[in-house]
Amino acid sequence: MNIKEVSANNLATYLNLAQCYEAEFSVLTKKKPDKDGLFMLDTEIAPPTKGYIVYVDNVPAGIAAIGCQGDSNYEVYEFYIVPYFRNEKLGTQFAHGIWQMLPGHWVVKQIQGANHAINFWQSCIKSYPHKNYQEGTYQDEYWGQVNKQSFLTTGH
């Protein structure tokens, strides 16, 4: 596994996988592709948002969009692992790798109906050193009912 930050050199790869992410969640977000078959993206990879791509044997296997909200405050905006690479703990390793690179206060949210994502994040957070864990639901203006976890990574 190799995690690379998105730059001009790999932005196209990130954007390609972001389309897969949008398609997978379209049943929950109710998004449809445009006339060219492309989904509108919610997150632009531009400061203060950073993008990451995880590679396995030089093959792009997943993406993450991380919002940087001040000093050591982060939010996972988007997170996607290509189905071929799932069930091998790659998503957990990818998230843990990002948390190790960016220690601090984290927020992760999942939209209503994304039970697989809720279960993934609960397990992923539990298996990483953290403090001040809180979980609950709230009404988001854009997404509706949202599950939210917040915690402080303590690193390794």
N, CA, C and O of each residue as an XYZ file, in Angstrom:
624
protein
N       0.843     -1.178      0.000
C       0.000      0.000      0.000
C       0.888      1.241      0.000
O       1.867      1.323      0.742
N       0.529      2.199     -0.842
C       1.263      3.454     -0.933
C       0.235      4.592     -1.023
O      -0.622      4.592     -1.907
N       0.327      5.548     -0.112
C      -0.603      6.684     -0.099
C       0.102      7.895     -0.696
O       1.189      8.274     -0.259
N      -0.533      8.499     -1.700
C       0.021      9.697     -2.322
C      -0.994     10.826     -2.249
O      -2.189     10.626     -2.463
N      -0.493     12.018     -1.941
C      -1.355     13.198     -1.956
C      -1.655     13.563     -3.409
O      -0.802     13.412     -4.284
N      -2.860     14.040     -3.656
C      -3.247     14.427     -5.010
C      -2.500     15.691     -5.408
O      -2.421     16.663     -4.656
N      -1.954     15.642     -6.620
C      -1.254     16.774     -7.221
C      -1.719     16.876     -8.672
O      -2.579     16.113     -9.111
N      -1.153     17.812     -9.401
C      -1.499     17.945    -10.827
C      -1.185     16.654    -11.577
O      -1.846     16.337    -12.565
N      -0.183     15.909    -11.117
C       0.227     14.678    -11.809
C      -0.776     13.539    -11.682
O      -0.840     12.684    -12.565
N      -1.556     13.503    -10.610
C      -2.477     12.377    -10.434
C      -3.930     12.821    -10.195
O      -4.771     12.009     -9.809
N      -4.217     14.089    -10.423
C      -5.579     14.596    -10.224
C      -6.581     13.865    -11.115
O      -7.686     13.567    -10.664
N      -6.231     13.573    -12.351
C      -7.145     12.872    -13.259
C      -7.512     11.493    -12.703
O      -8.661     11.064    -12.811
N      -6.547     10.808    -12.116
C      -6.817      9.502    -11.503
C      -7.799      9.656    -10.352
O      -8.751      8.885    -10.234
N      -7.566     10.656     -9.503
C      -8.484     10.926     -8.396
C      -9.905     11.179     -8.931
O     -10.871     10.595     -8.441
N     -10.017     12.041     -9.923
C     -11.332     12.401    -10.456
C     -12.041     11.201    -11.085
O     -13.263     11.088    -10.990
N     -11.288     10.307    -11.724
C     -11.886      9.088    -12.277
C     -12.499      8.238    -11.164
O     -13.632      7.773    -11.289
N     -11.751      8.034    -10.079
C     -12.272      7.231     -8.976
C     -13.390      7.954     -8.231
O     -14.271      7.306     -7.666
N     -13.368      9.274     -8.222
C     -14.451     10.033     -7.597
C     -15.776      9.768     -8.318
O     -16.832      9.776     -7.685
N     -15.733      9.537     -9.623
C     -16.946      9.191    -10.367
C     -17.497      7.841     -9.898
O     -18.711      7.669     -9.783
N     -16.614      6.897     -9.632
C     -17.045      5.594     -9.113
C     -17.706      5.755     -7.755
O     -18.739      5.144     -7.480
N     -17.104      6.579     -6.909
C     -17.646      6.863     -5.577
C     -19.057      7.437     -5.698
O     -19.980      6.973     -5.028
N     -19.220      8.442     -6.549
C     -20.534      9.073     -6.728
C     -21.565      8.073     -7.255
O     -22.715      8.072     -6.815
N     -21.151      7.230     -8.192
C     -22.076      6.238     -8.748
C     -22.521      5.259     -7.668
O     -23.702      4.921     -7.583
N     -21.580      4.804     -6.843
C     -21.923      3.838     -5.801
C     -22.923      4.408     -4.804
O     -23.830      3.702     -4.365
N     -22.770      5.665     -4.447
C     -23.649      6.267     -3.451
C     -24.892      6.924     -4.062
O     -25.714      7.479     -3.332
N     -25.039      6.869     -5.383
C     -26.161      7.557     -6.035
C     -27.513      7.026     -5.582
O     -28.492      7.772     -5.589
N     -27.595      5.782     -5.194
C     -28.856      5.233     -4.704
C     -29.281      5.935     -3.408
O     -30.475      6.053     -3.132
N     -28.317      6.397     -2.624
C     -28.618      7.103     -1.376
C     -28.696      8.618     -1.568
O     -29.519      9.283     -0.939
N     -27.841      9.163     -2.437
C     -27.805     10.613     -2.638
C     -28.850     11.094     -3.642
O     -29.155     12.283     -3.731
N     -29.387     10.137     -4.391
C     -30.380     10.437     -5.440
C     -29.781     11.273     -6.571
O     -30.499     11.984     -7.273
N     -28.476     11.183     -6.739
C     -27.828     11.884     -7.847
C     -27.915     11.042     -9.113
O     -27.876      9.813     -9.067
N     -28.035     11.727    -10.236
C     -28.020     11.082    -11.554
C     -26.858     11.658    -12.344
O     -26.468     12.805    -12.130
N     -26.303     10.870    -13.256
C     -25.248     11.434    -14.104
C     -25.838     12.446    -15.086
O     -27.031     12.424    -15.390
N     -24.967     13.332    -15.572
C     -25.404     14.318    -16.563
C     -25.470     13.664    -17.942
O     -25.307     12.450    -18.064
N     -25.708     14.461    -18.968
C     -25.871     13.927    -20.329
C     -24.619     13.226    -20.844
O     -24.699     12.412    -21.764
N     -23.461     13.535    -20.256
C     -22.212     12.889    -20.654
C     -21.882     11.672    -19.791
O     -20.841     11.040    -19.968
N     -22.782     11.347    -18.849
C     -22.569     10.199    -17.977
C     -21.723     10.499    -16.761
O     -21.257      9.576    -16.092
N     -21.513     11.772    -16.458
C     -20.676     12.155    -15.322
C     -21.522     12.687    -14.171
O     -22.541     13.346    -14.379
N     -21.086     12.391    -12.978
C     -21.752     12.897    -11.786
C     -21.126     14.217    -11.369
O     -19.925     14.427    -11.541
N     -21.950     15.109    -10.817
C     -21.431     16.319    -10.218
C     -20.706     15.914     -8.929
O     -21.222     15.121     -8.142
N     -19.527     16.459     -8.727
C     -18.758     16.155     -7.525
C     -19.051     17.195     -6.454
O     -19.190     18.382     -6.750
N     -19.142     16.746     -5.216
C     -19.416     17.647     -4.101
C     -18.160     18.300     -3.557
O     -18.230     19.377     -2.965
N     -17.019     17.669     -3.748
C     -15.787     18.123     -3.110
C     -14.715     18.430     -4.139
O     -14.321     17.564     -4.921
N     -14.253     19.656     -4.133
C     -13.147     20.059     -4.999
C     -11.833     19.872     -4.234
O     -11.725     20.246     -3.066
N     -10.858     19.301     -4.896
C      -9.547     19.124     -4.279
C      -8.746     20.400     -4.527
O      -8.053     20.554     -5.533
N      -8.877     21.294     -3.569
C      -8.181     22.583     -3.590
C      -8.109     23.047     -2.141
O      -9.010     22.761     -1.352
N      -7.033     23.768     -1.783
C      -6.893     24.190     -0.391
C      -8.173     24.867      0.115
O      -8.746     25.711     -0.573
N      -8.613     24.497      1.308
C      -7.937     23.712      2.340
C      -8.242     22.213      2.297
O      -7.934     21.502      3.253
N      -8.839     21.720      1.210
C      -9.155     20.295      1.092
C      -8.026     19.572      0.367
O      -7.567     20.004     -0.690
N      -7.591     18.468      0.956
C      -6.535     17.647      0.366
C      -7.131     16.338     -0.124
O      -8.053     15.789      0.480
N      -6.590     15.854     -1.223
C      -6.997     14.557     -1.744
C      -5.863     13.573     -1.609
O      -4.688     13.935     -1.670
N      -6.237     12.313     -1.423
C      -5.258     11.234     -1.321
C      -5.714     10.065     -2.173
O      -6.909      9.807     -2.317
N      -4.739      9.361     -2.736
C      -4.998      8.134     -3.492
C      -4.176      7.039     -2.848
O      -2.996      7.232     -2.554
N      -4.796      5.881     -2.625
C      -4.054      4.725     -2.130
C      -3.808      3.796     -3.330
O      -4.716      3.496     -4.107
N      -2.568      3.360     -3.450
C      -2.165      2.462     -4.528
C      -1.778      1.107     -3.953
O      -1.179      1.027     -2.881
N      -2.121      0.053     -4.667
C      -1.675     -1.301     -4.344
C      -0.964     -1.812     -5.587
O      -1.581     -1.944     -6.643
N       0.323     -2.100     -5.472
C       1.133     -2.534     -6.622
C       0.986     -1.569     -7.795
O       0.822     -1.991     -8.940
N       1.045     -0.277     -7.501
C       0.950      0.805     -8.486
C      -0.413      0.932     -9.159
O      -0.545      1.640    -10.157
N      -1.424      0.254     -8.625
C      -2.792      0.356     -9.145
C      -3.601      1.238     -8.190
O      -3.621      0.968     -6.989
N      -4.269      2.290     -8.691
C      -5.079      3.123     -7.798
C      -6.242      2.303     -7.249
O      -7.051      1.767     -8.007
N      -6.313      2.212     -5.915
C      -7.282      1.333     -5.268
C      -8.310      2.082     -4.427
O      -9.272      1.480     -3.950
N      -8.119      3.387     -4.238
C      -9.077      4.148     -3.447
C      -8.681      5.601     -3.332
O      -7.564      5.991     -3.673
N      -9.623      6.399     -2.841
C      -9.402      7.842     -2.693
C      -9.970      8.328     -1.368
O     -10.833      7.693     -0.762
N      -9.461      9.465     -0.943
C     -10.016     10.165      0.213
C      -9.903     11.658     -0.033
O      -8.907     12.139     -0.573
N     -10.939     12.387      0.372
C     -10.907     13.851      0.369
C     -10.988     14.281      1.833
O     -11.928     13.924      2.543
N     -10.003     15.042      2.269
C      -9.890     15.432      3.664
C      -9.970     16.952      3.786
O      -9.154     17.675      3.215
N     -10.946     17.417      4.521
C     -11.075     18.839      4.793
C     -10.186     19.216      5.956
O     -10.223     18.584      7.011
N      -9.387     20.246      5.760
C      -8.486     20.742      6.809
C      -9.108     22.023      7.352
O      -9.117     23.055      6.681
N      -9.623     21.945      8.565
C     -10.383     23.056      9.141
C      -9.596     23.676     10.287
O      -9.937     23.496     11.456
N      -8.563     24.393      9.949
C      -7.722     24.990     10.977
C      -6.619     24.042     11.389
O      -6.409     22.999     10.770
N      -5.921     24.417     12.436
C      -4.767     23.658     12.885
C      -5.188     22.331     13.524
O      -5.817     22.322     14.582
N      -4.847     21.225     12.890
C      -5.087     19.869     13.410
C      -6.567     19.520     13.568
O      -6.926     18.733     14.445
N      -7.414     20.090     12.738
C      -8.839     19.748     12.713
C      -9.181     19.269     11.307
O      -9.014     19.998     10.330
N      -9.663     18.034     11.225
C      -9.873     17.407      9.924
C     -11.246     16.755      9.841
O     -11.829     16.349     10.846
N     -11.741     16.669      8.614
C     -12.981     15.944      8.357
C     -12.819     15.108      7.103
O     -12.276     15.570      6.099
N     -13.297     13.868      7.170
C     -13.311     13.012      5.996
C     -14.539     13.421      5.179
O     -15.676     13.192      5.590
N     -14.292     14.025      4.027
C     -15.401     14.428      3.151
C     -15.833     13.278      2.250
O     -17.024     13.051      2.041
N     -14.860     12.565      1.724
C     -15.164     11.440      0.841
C     -14.114     10.370      1.065
O     -12.951     10.665      1.341
N     -14.545      9.117      0.940
C     -13.644      7.993      1.151
C     -14.185      6.837      0.340
O     -15.354      6.473      0.475
N     -13.343      6.254     -0.503
C     -13.805      5.209     -1.417
C     -12.688      4.205     -1.660
O     -11.538      4.576     -1.894
N     -13.048      2.930     -1.601
C     -12.146      1.849     -1.970
C     -12.792      1.089     -3.126
O     -13.964      0.721     -3.048
N     -12.043      0.853     -4.188
C     -12.527      0.100     -5.341
C     -12.990     -1.284     -4.850
O     -12.264     -1.938     -4.101
N     -14.178     -1.736     -5.256
C     -14.699     -3.005     -4.742
C     -13.716     -4.184     -4.822
O     -13.697     -5.026     -3.924
N     -12.920     -4.252     -5.858
C     -11.944     -5.338     -6.002
C     -11.027     -5.440     -4.780
O     -10.597     -6.535     -4.415
N     -10.727     -4.300     -4.149
C      -9.761     -4.259     -3.048
C     -10.411     -4.295     -1.663
O      -9.715     -4.188     -0.653
N     -11.720     -4.443     -1.607
C     -12.397     -4.479     -0.316
C     -12.237     -5.847      0.340
O     -11.796     -6.808     -0.291
N     -12.596     -5.913      1.588
C     -12.523     -7.141      2.389
C     -11.101     -7.623      2.623
O     -10.887     -8.776      2.999
N     -10.141     -6.757      2.405
C      -8.748     -7.084      2.696
C      -8.161     -6.058      3.668
O      -6.944     -5.966      3.826
N      -9.034     -5.293      4.311
C      -8.649     -4.269      5.296
C      -7.896     -3.092      4.680
O      -7.267     -2.321      5.406
N      -7.947     -2.939      3.352
C      -7.259     -1.820      2.721
C      -7.852     -0.487      3.181
O      -7.113      0.464      3.436
N      -9.176     -0.413      3.288
C      -9.809      0.827      3.728
C      -9.340      1.227      5.119
O      -9.053      2.396      5.372
N      -9.263      0.256      6.012
C      -8.790      0.526      7.369
C      -7.335      0.980      7.344
O      -6.976      1.949      8.013
N      -6.503      0.293      6.582
C      -5.091      0.671      6.492
C      -4.929      2.067      5.890
O      -4.079      2.841      6.331
N      -5.738      2.385      4.892
C      -5.703      3.695      4.237
C      -6.088      4.788      5.237
O      -5.380      5.787      5.364
N      -7.201      4.603      5.943
C      -7.636      5.599      6.932
C      -6.588      5.760      8.026
O      -6.247      6.882      8.399
N      -6.082      4.657      8.534
C      -5.061      4.723      9.581
C      -3.806      5.442      9.086
O      -3.187      6.201      9.833
N      -3.435      5.205      7.839
C      -2.272      5.897      7.260
C      -2.474      7.401      7.202
O      -1.553      8.165      7.489
N      -3.663      7.825      6.834
C      -3.966      9.261      6.778
C      -3.952      9.850      8.190
O      -3.395     10.926      8.406
N      -4.559      9.153      9.148
C      -4.577      9.651     10.525
C      -3.171      9.761     11.088
O      -2.875     10.665     11.870
N      -2.311      8.844     10.691
C      -0.922      8.905     11.164
C      -0.200     10.121     10.567
O       0.615     10.756     11.236
N      -0.506     10.438      9.303
C       0.103     11.606      8.651
C      -0.446     12.915      9.205
O       0.259     13.923      9.252
N      -1.714     12.894      9.627
C      -2.404     14.112     10.057
C      -3.034     13.908     11.436
O      -4.259     13.837     11.542
N      -2.231     13.813     12.483
C      -2.818     13.619     13.810
C      -3.600     14.852     14.248
O      -3.227     15.984     13.941
N      -4.678     14.612     14.962
C      -5.479     15.726     15.454
C      -6.913     15.323     15.698
O      -7.218     14.147     15.901
N      -7.794     16.312     15.677
C      -9.221     16.084     15.887
C      -9.865     15.755     14.543
O      -9.667     16.464     13.556
N     -10.640     14.666     14.520
C     -11.254     14.182     13.286
C     -12.770     14.094     13.412
O     -13.308     13.816     14.483
N     -13.445     14.336     12.289
C     -14.882     14.137     12.163
C     -15.119     13.289     10.923
O     -14.530     13.524      9.868
N     -15.998     12.294     11.072
C     -16.395     11.442      9.953
C     -17.915     11.375      9.966
O     -18.517     11.216     11.028
N     -18.547     11.496      8.791
C     -20.009     11.474      8.710
C     -20.457     10.458      7.659
O     -19.763     10.204      6.675
N     -21.632      9.891      7.898
C     -22.223      8.965      6.939
C     -23.694      9.311      6.755
O     -24.399      9.587      7.726
N     -24.154      9.296      5.505
C     -25.546      9.640      5.232
C     -26.469      8.483      5.615
O     -26.052      7.328      5.701
N     -27.729      8.832      5.841
C     -28.748      7.862      6.209
C     -28.798      6.731      5.191
O     -28.836      6.975      3.986
N     -28.798      5.508      5.673
C     -28.877      4.337      4.806
C     -27.536      3.735      4.453
O     -27.476      2.637      3.899
N     -26.460      4.434      4.765
C     -25.114      3.919      4.448
C     -24.607      3.075      5.624
O     -23.566      3.367      6.213
N     -25.361      2.033      5.948
C     -25.027      1.204      7.104
C     -23.658      0.553      6.971
O     -22.942      0.415      7.962
N     -23.285      0.152      5.761
C     -21.953     -0.435      5.553
C     -20.858      0.574      5.903
O     -19.823      0.206      6.459
N     -21.092      1.841      5.576
C     -20.114      2.884      5.887
C     -20.072      3.150      7.394
O     -18.994      3.328      7.961
N     -21.225      3.178      8.035
C     -21.260      3.376      9.484
C     -20.478      2.266     10.181
O     -19.648      2.535     11.050
N     -20.745      1.018      9.797
C     -20.046     -0.118     10.406
C     -18.544     -0.055     10.140
O     -17.737     -0.330     11.028
N     -18.174      0.310      8.911
C     -16.759      0.417      8.574
C     -16.070      1.440      9.474
O     -15.036      1.142     10.073
N     -16.638      2.645      9.573
C     -15.990      3.704     10.342
C     -15.936      3.388     11.822
O     -14.939      3.693     12.476
N     -16.972      2.790     12.364
C     -16.941      2.408     13.770
C     -15.796      1.425     14.034
O     -15.046      1.584     14.997
N     -15.669      0.428     13.188
C     -14.607     -0.572     13.339
C     -13.230      0.043     13.125
O     -12.291     -0.238     13.870
N     -13.120      0.876     12.113
C     -11.845      1.514     11.757
C     -11.345      2.403     12.891
O     -10.169      2.357     13.249
N     -12.231      3.202     13.447
C     -11.851      4.102     14.539
C     -11.483      3.299     15.786
O     -10.502      3.606     16.463
N     -12.271      2.276     16.081
C     -12.027      1.440     17.272
C     -10.637      0.807     17.241
O     -10.016      0.623     18.288
N     -10.148      0.474     16.053
C      -8.866     -0.236     15.931
C      -7.665      0.699     15.802
O      -6.569      0.248     15.469
N      -7.856      1.999     16.062
C      -6.763      2.970     15.986
C      -6.698      3.736     17.313
O      -7.741      4.055     17.883
N      -5.490      4.039     17.817
C      -5.412      4.792     19.081
C      -6.123      6.143     18.969
O      -5.821      6.941     18.082
N      -7.067      6.389     19.874
C      -7.833      7.628     19.843
C      -8.324      7.978     21.245
O      -8.272      7.169     22.171
N      -8.799      9.209     21.362
C      -9.374      9.720     22.609
C     -10.645     10.491     22.272
O     -10.895     10.833     21.116
N     -11.438     10.756     23.303
C     -12.596     11.650     23.204
C     -13.585     11.247     22.112
O     -14.139     12.108     21.429
N     -13.811      9.937     21.944
C     -14.741      9.453     20.918
C     -16.169      9.852     21.257
O     -16.626      9.673     22.386
N     -16.862     10.392     20.270
C     -18.283     10.691     20.398
C     -18.971     10.269     19.113
O     -18.406     10.386     18.025
N     -20.202      9.776     19.246
C     -20.975      9.391     18.074
C     -22.427      9.777     18.292
O     -22.959      9.670     19.397
N     -23.052     10.223     17.226
C     -24.456     10.582     17.303
C     -25.002     10.882     15.927
O     -24.305     10.723     14.925
N     -26.246     11.314     15.875
C     -26.868     11.685     14.605
C     -27.315     13.138     14.695
O     -27.568     13.666     15.778
N     -27.402     13.759     13.545
C     -27.921     15.123     13.476
C     -28.499     15.364     12.095
O     -28.297     14.569     11.177
N     -29.216     16.461     11.956
C     -29.856     16.825     10.697
C     -28.941     17.784      9.936
O     -28.783     18.937     10.336
N     -28.347     17.322      8.858
C     -27.476     18.134      8.014
C     -28.335     18.858      6.980
O     -29.255     18.269      6.413
N     -28.037     20.134      6.734
C     -28.830     20.924      5.779
C     -28.815     20.323      4.379
O     -29.828     20.364      3.680
N     -27.686     19.768      3.962
C     -27.542     19.257      2.597
C     -27.917     17.781      2.495
O     -28.609     17.382      1.559
N     -27.457     16.955      3.466
C     -27.582     15.505      3.362
C     -28.755     14.924      4.139
O     -29.062     13.744      3.972
N     -29.411     15.695      4.966
C     -30.481     15.141      5.794
C     -29.903     14.473      7.039
O     -28.908     14.943      7.592
N     -30.528     13.369      7.486
C     -30.081     12.664      8.686
C     -28.685     12.065      8.460
O     -28.466     11.317      7.508
N     -27.756     12.406      9.348
C     -26.356     12.006      9.194
C     -25.854     11.394     10.501
O     -26.146     11.895     11.587
N     -25.099     10.310     10.380
C     -24.397      9.732     11.517
C     -23.008     10.383     11.566
O     -22.375     10.601     10.533
N     -22.547     10.690     12.788
C     -21.286     11.422     12.908
C     -20.442     10.837     14.048
O     -20.943     10.579     15.142
N     -19.156     10.638     13.763
C     -18.183     10.275     14.777
C     -17.151     11.388     14.849
O     -16.748     11.943     13.826
N     -16.725     11.711     16.075
C     -15.623     12.644     16.241
C     -14.673     12.037     17.272
O     -15.099     11.351     18.202
N     -13.383     12.302     17.090
C     -12.375     11.704     17.961
C     -11.053     12.417     17.755
O     -10.873     13.171     16.799
N     -10.149     12.168     18.658
C      -8.811     12.729     18.598
C      -7.836     11.585     18.372
O      -7.769     10.653     19.174
N      -7.075     11.656     17.273
C      -6.075     10.607     17.047
C      -4.865     10.890     17.898
O      -4.438     12.033     18.058
N      -4.328      9.824     18.437
C      -3.177      9.952     19.323
C      -1.900      9.437     18.677
O      -0.823      9.522     19.266
N      -2.021      8.902     17.462
C      -0.852      8.407     16.746
C      -0.309      7.118     17.289
O      -0.842      6.542     18.237
N       0.754      6.678     16.676
C       1.407      5.422     17.086
C       2.716      5.709     17.772
O       3.411      4.783     18.189
